[in-house]
Amino acid sequence: MVNKQGQTRLSSYYEWISMAERVALESEIIRKCLSRSELQCSFVEYRGYKVIYRRYASLFFIVGTGANKGVITSNGAGMDSHLAIANNEHNNIDENTENELGLLEFIHTLVETMDKWAGSICELDIMYQLEQVHFLVDEMVMNGCIVETNKPNILRPIELIEKESKKDEGMFGGR
């Protein structure tokens, strides 16, 4: 998540990238996304990554995916995969098979879930409740794969954490 000034407010990586490369990649992608007009497509290809972004108010939600290493693609339509491999009609190439519209829908679901959790989500909510936002993202994405999109299922653990922390405040903070 990035604000209009290009400052990163939240980032999560699911593949190891060195810090120097991460900073350079992030700044280049942010600059590329911020410079595009609202009339342009929300999908960008950059250095082998598919970048999908969407602007909500003053925040840009950016998702990037890399090539799936060793993806096997078929040259023969409707051909049995075992037969195609035996006939050498498969090529072992790096290809990004992520669905851009699916990732755009994921961004929208993330924003809707955050809105349900914090009212109308804003940059300050993310800055002051960063740990809860990380929990929320971690409930939706695990090891780089989207595992949950049901809003009540995503919010339930966060609600339980907040409920327990209020109990603790009542027990120890009542001065």
Secondary structure, DSSP 8 states (H G I E B T S, - for coil): -EETTS-BS----SS---HHHHHHHHHHHHHHHHTS-TTS-SEEEETTEEEEEEEETTEEEEEEE--EEEEEEESSTT--HHHHHHTT-EEEEEE----HHHHHHHHHHHHHHHHHHHSS--HHHHHHTHHHHHHHHHHHEETTEE----HHHHHHHHHHHHHHHHHHHHHH---
